[in-house]
């Protein structure tokens, strides 16, 4: 093989490689990327963590220490500002002892509601009984029946 043939063969190989790379690029532009980018989640900080960071920031005396603290923890200075305000307002201490979830029901409130329902039910029954007694009295007057309460009352004494 001569020198010319070698260089021509190399040139052909290079051209083929360029052609393959171009085909791969074209293919990549046509096919969407299957990788799913995770959705960012909102960060949540506990009251204990907030208090710890605020105390550490308050302990910083030299210039640049607060910045290094925030960089180390991956926080923004606005967080520190808000957390200091919350501490001054007493919100951080209130959050630290609070349990999450449903609040336990006060048994006296439940008992009061039950007694009120029972009271309403008994009032309705009393009203119904009074109506029945009134109807019986009117019916006995219409029929001319006398009540035996006066006679039995006289016999008893």
KAMO-V698297 format. One record per helix or strand of 3 or more residues. SS is the DSSP state (helix for helix, strand for strand). FROM is the first residue (numbers start at 1). LEN is the number of residues. If there is no record, write none. Layout:
# KAMO-V698297
SS,FROM,LEN  SS,FROM,LEN
This chain:
# KAMO-V698297
helix,3,28  helix,47,13  helix,65,9  helix,77,13  helix,91,6  helix,107,37  helix,149,8
